[in-house]
Every structure is written in C-alpha cells, then in structure tokens.
Amino acid sequence: MKKNAFAQNRWESALQNNYGTPAIALAHGKGSVVWDIEGNRYLDFLGGIATTVVGHANPAVVSAVSKQIKELSHVSNYYMHEPALRLAEKLKDFTGQSGAQVFFCNSGAEANEAALKLSRLTGRPKIISTIGSFHGRTIGALSLTGQPGKRLPFLPLLKGVKYVPYGDLAAMERALSRRVAMVILEPIQGENGVVVPPKEYLRGVRELCDRYGTLLCIDSVQTGMGRTGSWFGYEYSGIVPDIITLAKGLGGGLPLGAMIAVSDVAPRFSPGDHGSTFGGNPISCAAGLAAISVIEKQGLLERVTEAEARIKDHLAKLPGVREVRGSGLLIGIVLEDDIAAELVEAARRSGLLINAPAKNVIRIAPALTVTAVQVNEFIKKFSRILSNVYQPTKRK
C-alpha cells in the first residue's frame, strides 16, 4: 500500500469526516512548493487557503518562532508580553487611526464572534450580512454567513440577521434602520467564488451606515495581510471601517486572529466582556511580526499586483475561461462549464494545488513570495490541464 493511501486509512479511523478524506499527506515545504510523504512535488497555489502569506518554512518566521519558544511559549491574559504589544501597535498603524484597539484570538471565526459581541454593546438587536458571504462556522459566525447550505443543518441560529444581495446598494438601503447594530462585509467574497463588488460599493455602504449610526465591520480574514495588494483589502475605497476582522495570513502560517475596533464610535470591551486563552500567543505573534517584516522588506505589496496582472492577462485568453476576477493574489478563474472539481483533481495529479469554491470557479491564493518563475510554471500547468479537461464539443 502506498504511503498516502495508508495515511488515508489512518485519517478515516482517527478523525471526523467534516473535511472528507484528503487525497495526499504533505510532509514538508519550502516557499511555494510542498512535497507529500511519497516524495511527490506540488506547486502550492492555494497557500493554506490564503494563509501561508510568506511561504512554507520562511526563514524569518522559522527564526522568530524558534527564538520566541526558547523565551516564552505561552502567557496568560493576566500578563503582558512584547510580541503582542508590538503586533497590536503594528496593526493599529496599518489602520491609520490613532484610537484603534486590537483584540487577539486564534481564527477568523473567533474574530467575527468578537465583532458580533462588540456590536451587541450598541444595544441594537439587528445585523445585516450579505448573500453568499462566509464569516466562519461557529454558531455566531455561522449566523452571519449568507450561505443557507452551511446554516440549515444547525438551526436555530442567532435571530435578527438579515442577508441582502452583495454589491446591491439599493437593497442595503432598504434593509438599514436605526435598529441595525452592524453591517458586516467582505471586500471580496472569497468562499463564494472570489466575487468582487462594484467599485463604489464599500463607499456607498459606509455612507449608509453613517446615516443610520450603524457600525461597519470589514471582514478582512481572507483579503488581509497584503493578499490583495494592501493590508486589509478595503483601502482602495477610501473608507474607514468601524471594525476590522483579520486572521489567516496574520500568523504567517500559525493560528492567529484579530478584531480591531477602529473608529471612535465603535464600542470597546471592558474587563470580563470577552477573552481567549490562546489569543495573542507569543509564538503566533512573533510569527505574525516576522511575516509583516518580510512583506515590508521585500516590497511584496507591489509584487502582488505585478503577479496579478500577469496571471489575469494569460488566463483570460484561455478557451474555457469566462472571466478572471479578484485582486492581488486572491484570484477566481470563472469557467465556462461546471468542471472546477474535475480540474482540481487533474491539477493535483499534475503537481499543482488549487481549489474550487464553486462548481465553475477555481480559486488561487499562493504565497505573496511566489516567484516569477513559479507564476510562469502555474500558467503553463493550468493551461495544459484546462485544455485536457475542457471539451466544448460536449457542451449542451
């Protein structure tokens, strides 16, 4: 029996089936390349679903984590530690708002739970989210998620959440009132197939929230940490949100999330309101600081936009591709047919890791450190795989 098949048997015996059984077991990686336990090489263009922002085994992250674990591996919330202080100050600087304050947790779902609890402090009972949105799988975060298939098995969820069409300002205006505590939006809907809103949408929602005294929370879990060419993904719009949630790439591959109360109108937690045992762990914070340092020193925000242009330019011309959308290195390849799952399997067999968030969409989210050579390798591999799978003569 091959090693991957043996690992599958072990997985099925020991782990619950909520992810299904993965086809391969990864052993190690470097940058944007990983190897499985049988020694097969893969070009990783999924990046832990937008999480390994500076690649696998990045020397700066390895060094920072190794140094930190020799000093302090964990500190309870009764005490302070330097990595959390430095990272919070860095995130505060990125918002551009002197009054911003950070709450650390471990994941995007937890960050959105914190935002949900913060919105309750307004005394208003309602929240507006969008159809197709994804904000996490805990009960509170799932209540905010605008995907019925994910919610239905776990009803009843929190009451008072209304879902409006993403990108539709008129629908948002009809839904808003002074009973709405918070509107929560992704700058790009990642799990819904990398859906990009109209250019003026975020600004329009900001103006509506101001009119009704409603908090605007930007869920930057997937678009943040330079993924889209800016630190949070909303900056192009010129708005200032009241709350930002962040995770995935924040920890440079380690578990770390944050909820940032940005504006003066956003409430603040008081002692006992909320907490997280491992939130802001010294090791994760050290990794996050190292990842930010790599992004800044290597000018990765600019390189991200260059890679985006090259990928979009080449892929948009391929037969079978209807549209290439997204920003930076969060890109959705919209296909003519519902062959995304088949493409993912064919790509894996050819040594390329990608993802299908929808039946006709391929999502890529490689490390921001991906090289020009690797981008070219991806384009060639994907073009060949698509030409083998896409058969227009069979279309109805």
C-alpha positions as CSV (number, residue, x, y, z in Angstrom):
1,M,0.0,0.0,0.0
2,K,1.3,3.5,-0.9
3,K,2.0,5.9,1.9
4,N,-0.7,8.3,1.0
5,A,-3.3,5.5,1.0
6,F,-2.1,4.3,4.3
7,A,-2.4,7.8,5.7
8,Q,-5.9,8.0,4.4
9,N,-6.8,4.8,6.3
10,R,-5.4,6.3,9.5
11,W,-7.2,9.6,8.9
12,E,-10.6,7.8,8.4
13,S,-10.1,5.8,11.6
14,A,-9.0,8.7,13.8
15,L,-10.5,11.9,12.5
16,Q,-14.1,13.0,12.0
17,N,-15.2,13.3,8.4
18,N,-16.0,17.0,8.3
19,Y,-13.3,17.7,5.7
20,G,-13.7,14.5,3.8
21,T,-10.6,12.4,3.5
22,P,-7.7,14.3,1.8
23,A,-6.0,12.6,-1.2
24,I,-2.5,13.3,0.0
25,A,-0.5,13.8,3.2
26,L,2.0,16.6,3.0
27,A,5.4,16.2,4.6
28,H,7.3,19.4,4.1
29,G,7.5,22.6,2.1
30,K,9.7,25.5,1.1
31,G,8.2,28.7,-0.3
32,S,5.5,27.9,-2.8
33,V,6.4,24.2,-3.2
34,V,5.4,21.3,-1.0
35,W,6.1,17.6,-1.0
36,D,3.9,14.7,0.1
37,I,5.0,11.7,2.1
38,E,5.8,9.7,-1.1
39,G,8.1,12.4,-2.3
40,N,5.8,13.9,-4.9
41,R,6.4,17.6,-5.6
42,Y,3.5,20.1,-5.8
43,L,3.3,23.8,-6.7
44,D,1.2,25.2,-3.9
45,F,-1.1,27.9,-5.4
46,L,-3.7,27.5,-2.6
47,G,-1.4,28.6,0.3
48,G,-3.3,27.1,3.1
49,I,-6.3,29.0,1.7
50,A,-4.6,32.4,1.7
51,T,-2.8,31.7,5.0
52,T,0.9,31.0,4.3
53,V,1.5,34.6,3.1
54,V,5.3,34.4,3.1
55,G,5.5,30.7,2.0
56,H,6.3,27.5,3.8
57,A,9.3,27.4,6.2
58,N,10.1,31.0,5.6
59,P,13.5,31.6,7.3
60,A,12.4,34.8,9.0
61,V,9.3,33.1,10.5
62,V,11.3,30.0,11.5
63,S,13.9,32.1,13.2
64,A,11.3,34.3,15.0
65,V,9.3,31.3,16.3
66,S,12.5,29.4,17.3
67,K,13.8,32.3,19.3
68,Q,10.4,33.0,20.9
69,I,9.7,29.4,22.1
70,K,13.0,29.5,23.9
71,E,11.9,32.5,25.9
72,L,8.1,32.3,26.4
73,S,5.8,29.8,24.8
74,H,2.6,31.0,26.5
75,V,1.5,33.8,28.7
76,S,-1.9,34.1,30.3
77,N,-4.1,37.2,29.9
78,Y,-3.1,38.2,33.4
79,Y,0.2,39.4,32.0
80,M,1.7,41.4,29.0
81,H,4.3,40.3,26.6
82,E,6.3,42.1,24.0
83,P,5.3,40.3,20.8
84,A,1.6,41.0,21.4
85,L,2.3,44.7,22.2
86,R,4.4,45.1,19.1
87,L,1.9,43.3,16.8
88,A,-1.1,45.3,18.1
89,E,0.8,48.5,17.6
90,K,1.7,47.5,14.1
91,L,-1.9,46.7,13.2
92,K,-3.0,49.9,14.7
93,D,-0.6,51.8,12.5
94,F,-1.9,50.0,9.4
95,T,-5.4,51.3,10.1
96,G,-4.2,54.9,10.2
97,Q,-6.4,55.6,13.2
98,S,-4.8,56.7,16.5
99,G,-7.7,55.4,18.6
100,A,-7.8,51.8,17.1
101,Q,-7.5,49.0,19.6
102,V,-6.9,45.3,19.0
103,F,-8.3,42.1,20.5
104,F,-6.4,38.9,19.6
105,C,-7.9,35.5,19.1
106,N,-7.0,32.4,17.1
107,S,-9.0,32.4,13.9
108,G,-11.3,34.3,11.6
109,A,-14.5,32.8,13.1
110,E,-13.4,33.9,16.5
111,A,-12.6,37.4,15.2
112,N,-16.1,37.7,13.8
113,E,-17.6,36.3,17.0
114,A,-15.7,39.1,18.8
115,A,-17.1,41.7,16.3
116,L,-20.6,40.3,16.9
117,K,-20.3,40.6,20.6
118,L,-18.9,44.2,20.3
119,S,-21.9,45.1,18.1
120,R,-24.2,43.9,20.9
121,L,-22.8,46.7,23.1
122,T,-24.7,49.2,21.0
123,G,-27.9,47.9,22.4
124,R,-29.3,47.4,18.9
125,P,-30.7,44.0,18.0
126,K,-30.2,43.5,14.3
127,I,-27.3,42.8,11.9
128,I,-27.0,42.9,8.2
129,S,-24.8,40.5,6.2
130,T,-24.8,39.6,2.5
131,I,-26.0,36.6,0.5
132,G,-23.1,34.3,-0.4
133,S,-20.9,35.7,2.5
134,F,-18.7,33.5,4.7
135,H,-17.7,34.6,8.2
136,G,-17.0,31.3,9.9
137,R,-18.6,28.1,11.3
138,T,-19.1,28.7,15.0
139,I,-22.7,29.4,15.9
140,G,-22.4,33.2,15.9
141,A,-20.1,33.4,12.9
142,L,-22.3,30.9,11.0
143,S,-25.4,33.1,11.8
144,L,-23.6,35.9,9.9
145,T,-22.8,33.6,7.0
146,G,-25.1,34.1,4.0
147,Q,-24.9,30.5,2.7
148,P,-28.1,28.5,3.5
149,G,-26.4,25.2,2.9
150,K,-24.0,25.8,5.7
151,R,-26.6,27.2,8.1
152,L,-29.5,24.8,7.7
153,P,-28.2,21.7,9.5
154,F,-27.5,23.8,12.6
155,L,-30.8,25.8,13.0
156,P,-31.8,27.6,15.1
157,L,-29.1,30.1,14.9
158,L,-29.0,33.7,16.2
159,K,-32.1,35.8,15.4
160,G,-32.1,39.2,13.8
161,V,-29.6,38.7,11.0
162,K,-30.8,39.8,7.5
163,Y,-29.0,38.9,4.3
164,V,-29.0,41.3,1.3
165,P,-27.5,40.8,-2.2
166,Y,-23.8,41.5,-2.2
167,G,-22.9,44.6,-4.2
168,D,-26.5,46.0,-4.2
169,L,-26.6,49.4,-2.5
170,A,-30.4,49.8,-3.0
171,A,-31.0,46.5,-1.2
172,M,-28.7,47.6,1.6
173,E,-30.5,50.9,2.0
174,R,-33.9,49.2,2.2
175,A,-32.6,46.9,4.9
176,L,-30.9,49.5,7.1
177,S,-32.6,51.2,10.0
178,R,-31.7,52.6,13.4
179,R,-32.3,49.1,14.9
180,V,-29.3,47.7,13.0
181,A,-26.2,47.4,15.1
182,M,-23.7,46.3,12.4
183,V,-23.2,45.6,8.7
184,I,-20.6,43.0,8.1
185,L,-18.9,42.8,4.6
186,E,-16.0,41.1,2.9
187,P,-14.1,43.3,0.5
188,I,-14.2,40.3,-1.8
189,Q,-16.3,37.2,-1.2
190,G,-13.7,34.5,-1.2
191,E,-15.6,31.4,-0.3
192,N,-18.4,32.4,-2.7
193,G,-16.1,32.2,-5.6
194,V,-13.9,35.3,-5.4
195,V,-16.8,37.7,-6.0
196,V,-15.8,41.3,-6.4
197,P,-18.3,44.1,-5.7
198,P,-18.8,47.3,-7.8
199,K,-16.0,49.8,-7.3
200,E,-18.2,52.3,-5.3
201,Y,-20.0,49.7,-3.2
202,L,-17.9,49.9,0.0
203,R,-18.0,53.7,0.0
204,G,-21.8,53.6,-0.6
205,V,-22.3,51.2,2.3
206,R,-20.1,53.4,4.5
207,E,-22.3,56.4,3.8
208,L,-25.5,54.5,4.5
209,C,-24.1,53.2,7.8
210,D,-23.1,56.8,8.8
211,R,-26.7,57.9,8.0
212,Y,-28.2,55.3,10.4
213,G,-25.5,55.3,13.0
214,T,-24.7,51.7,12.2
215,L,-21.3,50.0,12.7
216,L,-19.5,48.9,9.5
217,C,-17.4,45.8,10.0
218,I,-15.0,44.8,7.2
219,D,-14.1,41.1,7.3
220,S,-10.6,41.0,6.0
221,V,-9.9,37.5,7.1
222,Q,-9.2,36.3,3.5
223,T,-8.3,39.7,1.9
224,G,-5.9,40.9,4.6
225,M,-2.2,40.8,5.2
226,G,-1.3,42.0,1.7
227,R,-3.2,39.3,0.0
228,T,-5.0,41.8,-2.3
229,G,-2.1,44.3,-2.5
230,S,-3.0,46.3,0.6
231,W,-3.0,45.4,4.3
232,F,-6.7,44.8,4.7
233,G,-8.3,44.9,1.2
234,Y,-10.7,47.8,1.5
235,E,-8.2,50.7,1.3
236,Y,-8.8,51.4,-2.4
237,S,-12.3,52.6,-1.4
238,G,-11.0,55.4,0.8
239,I,-13.3,54.4,3.7
240,V,-12.6,53.9,7.4
241,P,-14.5,51.0,8.8
242,D,-15.6,50.8,12.5
243,I,-14.4,47.3,13.0
244,I,-11.9,45.1,11.1
245,T,-11.6,41.3,11.5
246,L,-8.4,39.6,10.5
247,A,-6.8,36.1,10.6
248,K,-5.5,33.6,8.0
249,G,-2.2,35.2,6.9
250,L,-1.9,37.3,10.1
251,G,0.1,34.5,11.8
252,G,2.4,33.7,8.9
253,G,1.0,30.1,9.0
254,L,0.4,29.9,12.7
255,P,-3.1,30.3,14.4
256,L,-3.8,33.9,15.0
257,G,-6.8,36.2,14.5
258,A,-7.6,39.8,15.5
259,M,-10.6,42.0,15.9
260,I,-9.7,45.7,15.6
261,A,-12.1,48.4,16.9
262,V,-11.1,51.2,14.6
263,S,-13.4,54.2,14.8
264,D,-14.3,56.3,17.8
265,V,-18.0,55.2,17.5
266,A,-17.1,51.5,17.8
267,P,-17.7,50.2,21.4
268,R,-14.8,48.8,23.4
269,F,-14.7,45.7,25.6
270,S,-14.5,46.2,29.4
271,P,-12.8,43.7,31.7
272,G,-14.7,40.4,31.6
273,D,-16.6,41.1,28.4
274,H,-14.6,38.7,26.3
275,G,-11.5,36.6,26.2
276,S,-9.4,33.9,24.6
277,T,-6.9,31.7,26.4
278,F,-4.5,31.4,23.5
279,G,-5.4,34.6,21.7
280,G,-2.3,36.7,21.1
281,N,0.0,33.7,22.0
282,P,3.7,34.9,22.0
283,I,4.8,32.4,19.4
284,S,2.0,33.2,17.0
285,C,2.5,37.0,17.5
286,A,6.3,36.5,16.8
287,A,5.4,34.7,13.6
288,G,3.0,37.5,12.6
289,L,5.6,40.2,13.2
290,A,8.1,38.2,11.1
291,A,5.6,37.8,8.3
292,I,4.9,41.5,8.2
293,S,8.6,42.3,8.2
294,V,9.1,40.1,5.2
295,I,6.2,41.7,3.3
296,E,7.6,45.2,4.0
297,K,11.3,44.5,3.4
298,Q,10.7,42.6,0.2
299,G,8.1,45.0,-1.2
300,L,5.6,42.3,-1.6
301,L,2.6,44.5,-1.8
302,E,3.9,45.9,-5.2
303,R,5.0,42.4,-6.4
304,V,1.5,41.1,-5.7
305,T,-0.1,43.4,-8.1
306,E,2.5,42.6,-10.8
307,A,1.8,38.8,-10.4
308,E,-1.9,39.5,-10.5
309,A,-1.6,41.3,-13.9
310,R,0.5,38.5,-15.4
311,I,-1.9,35.8,-14.2
312,K,-5.0,37.6,-15.3
313,D,-3.6,38.5,-18.7
314,H,-2.6,34.9,-19.6
315,L,-5.6,33.1,-18.1
316,A,-8.3,35.3,-19.5
317,K,-7.3,34.3,-23.0
318,L,-7.7,30.5,-22.4
319,P,-10.5,28.6,-24.0
320,G,-13.0,27.6,-21.3
321,V,-12.3,30.6,-19.2
322,R,-15.2,33.1,-18.9
323,E,-13.6,35.6,-16.6
324,V,-10.7,36.1,-14.3
325,R,-11.6,38.2,-11.2
326,G,-10.2,39.1,-7.8
327,S,-7.4,41.3,-6.6
328,G,-3.8,40.8,-5.9
329,L,-3.1,37.1,-5.3
330,L,-6.7,36.2,-4.4
331,I,-7.9,35.3,-7.9
332,G,-11.0,33.5,-9.1
333,I,-10.9,31.8,-12.5
334,V,-14.5,31.6,-13.7
335,L,-15.0,28.7,-16.1
336,E,-17.5,28.2,-19.0
337,D,-18.6,24.9,-17.5
338,D,-19.0,23.3,-14.1
339,I,-15.7,21.4,-14.2
340,A,-13.9,23.1,-11.3
341,A,-13.8,19.9,-9.1
342,E,-12.5,17.9,-12.1
343,L,-9.8,20.5,-12.7
344,V,-8.7,20.4,-9.1
345,E,-8.2,16.7,-9.2
346,A,-6.4,16.8,-12.5
347,A,-4.2,19.6,-11.2
348,R,-3.3,17.6,-8.1
349,R,-2.3,14.6,-10.2
350,S,-0.1,17.0,-12.3
351,G,1.6,18.5,-9.2
352,L,-0.5,21.7,-8.8
353,L,-2.6,22.6,-5.7
354,I,-5.7,24.8,-6.4
355,N,-9.2,25.0,-5.0
356,A,-12.8,25.0,-6.2
357,P,-15.1,27.2,-4.1
358,A,-17.8,26.9,-6.6
359,K,-18.7,24.4,-9.4
360,N,-17.4,26.7,-12.1
361,V,-14.7,28.7,-10.2
362,I,-11.1,27.9,-9.4
363,R,-9.5,29.9,-6.6
364,I,-5.8,30.5,-6.3
365,A,-4.2,32.2,-3.3
366,P,-0.4,31.5,-3.4
367,A,2.2,32.9,-1.0
368,L,3.0,36.6,-1.7
369,T,6.6,35.4,-2.0
370,V,5.8,33.4,-5.1
371,T,8.4,33.9,-7.8
372,A,8.0,34.9,-11.4
373,V,9.3,31.5,-12.4
374,Q,6.7,29.8,-10.3
375,V,3.9,32.1,-11.7
376,N,5.0,31.0,-15.2
377,E,5.0,27.4,-14.1
378,F,1.5,27.8,-12.8
379,I,0.3,29.4,-16.0
380,K,1.8,26.6,-18.2
381,K,0.5,23.8,-15.9
382,F,-3.0,25.3,-15.6
383,S,-3.3,26.0,-19.3
384,R,-2.4,22.4,-20.2
385,I,-4.7,20.9,-17.5
386,L,-7.6,23.0,-18.7
387,S,-7.1,22.1,-22.3
388,N,-7.2,18.4,-21.3
389,V,-10.4,18.8,-19.2
390,Y,-12.4,21.4,-21.1
391,Q,-14.2,19.9,-24.0
392,P,-16.5,22.5,-25.6
393,T,-17.9,20.0,-28.1
394,K,-19.7,18.2,-25.2
395,R,-21.4,21.4,-24.0
396,K,-25.2,21.4,-24.3
